[in-house]
Amino acid sequence: QVQLVESGGGSVQAGGSLRLSCAASGVTYYSMRCMAWFRQVPGKERVAVAGITSRGTTWYADSVKGRFTISVDIRKRMVYLQMNNLKPEDSAMYYCAAVSCNNWNPRDDTWGQGTQVTVSE
């Protein structure tokens, strides 16, 4: 059974940094070939903000480009999101997920509990 556990969220002031972690269990190297971070605010859809392939190709939403960095440690089954120069609009619940390598859409409906990021002015 696949499990995803996100951690590392918190409350910071604008301009601050956080590093999110996602621990995956019950997964194979193959199933982690493309991973992504998503975020969701109440009342809105969950949207992808960063993705990475097993070959190291990355993708970022325009809103976070240049500020966020996604990385993966396949051997440890870990996915990370380094977030720098945080802005209030980055406040959201953050989730990681296995995604399609073609369009970064979630491959299935497996989600963790998420980790909350709150950025104040």
Secondary structure as the mmCIF struct_conf table of DSSP 4:
data_model
#
loop_
_struct_conf.conf_type_id
_struct_conf.id
_struct_conf.beg_label_comp_id
_struct_conf.beg_label_asym_id
_struct_conf.beg_label_seq_id
_struct_conf.end_label_comp_id
_struct_conf.end_label_asym_id
_struct_conf.end_label_seq_id
STRN STRN1 GLN A 3 SER A 7
STRN STRN2 GLY A 10 GLN A 13
TURN_TY1_P TURN_TY1_P1 ALA A 14 GLY A 15
STRN STRN3 LEU A 18 SER A 25
BEND BEND1 GLY A 26 GLY A 26
TURN_TY1_P TURN_TY1_P2 TYR A 29 TYR A 29
HELX_RH_3T_P HELX_RH_3T_P1 TYR A 30 MET A 32
BEND BEND2 ARG A 33 ARG A 33
STRN STRN4 CYS A 34 GLN A 40
TURN_TY1_P TURN_TY1_P3 PRO A 42 GLY A 43
BEND BEND3 LYS A 44 LYS A 44
STRN STRN5 VAL A 47 THR A 53
TURN_TY1_P TURN_TY1_P4 SER A 54 ARG A 55
STRN STRN6 THR A 58 TYR A 60
TURN_TY1_P TURN_TY1_P5 ASP A 62 ARG A 67
STRN STRN7 PHE A 68 ASP A 73
TURN_TY1_P TURN_TY1_P6 ILE A 74 ARG A 77
STRN STRN8 MET A 78 MET A 83
BEND BEND4 ASN A 85 ASN A 85
HELX_RH_3T_P HELX_RH_3T_P2 PRO A 88 ASP A 90
STRN STRN9 ALA A 92 ALA A 98
STRN STRN10 VAL A 99 VAL A 99
TURN_TY1_P TURN_TY1_P7 CYS A 101 ASN A 103
STRN STRN11 PRO A 106 PRO A 106
BEND BEND5 ARG A 107 ASP A 109
STRN STRN12 THR A 115 SER A 120
#
